[in-house]
């Protein structure tokens, strides 16, 4: 199944137009955590600036499958 990983806040959205193929939702969640860890490595101590942001896993038709708060996950 193809999943897309959008970064979303109340005021902005960074859309993943490519997505990735995963076996199931659990695999998608694992990939989301990996992506968040990579983001954390890039932004370092600026992680608090991501307060209010979340990573949303959506299917190709746009249905929300799972959501992770970035700040809670990053810390």
N, C-alpha and C positions, 0 to 999 in steps of 0.2 A: 504494500500500500504506500502511496506517496503522501508525505506530510510536509507542511510548510511551517516555518518557525518565524512568527512575526514578533517584533519588539513593539510593545504598546504601552502608552501612558494615557492619562486623561486628556492630554493636549496634542499628542503626536503619535505617529506610527511609522515604523521602519519595516516595510513589507519584504518578505522573502518570496521572490517570484520564481525561484528555481525549485525549492523543496528537495527532499531526498526520499529514496525508496527505503522503507523499513519493513520488517516482518509483521510487526504488530504495535499496539499502543505502548507496551512496555519498552520496546526497542526505541520508539520515538522519544519516550521520557528519558531514556539513557542518553540518547544523542543530544537532547535538550540540555541535560546536565553537563555534558562534555562541552557544548557550545558556550554555556554560561561560564564554565571554568576557563575556557580560552578567552572569553571577554574579560573576565576578572584579571587574567594575566596581562592583558593589554592595557587595562585602565588602572590597575594597581590601587593606590590609596584613594582614587577618585570614585570608588564604588558607592559612596554615600550619595553622590550626585545622581544615582540611578533610583533613588527613592521614588516610589510611585510607578515604576516601570515593571512590566511583567513580560515574560516570554510565553506567547500563546501558540500551541500546537493546533493546527487546523487541517482539515481534509481538503481535497481539491475543490469541493463545492462551497468551502468556507465555514463549515460547521466546526465550532470550537470543540476540541477533543480533550484538552488539558491546558492548565495555566499555572505558571510558576512565577512568584514574585521574585524579582531580581535581587533585591537587597537581602531578603531572608535567606535566599539560596547562596548568595555570594559570601555572607558572613559565616 
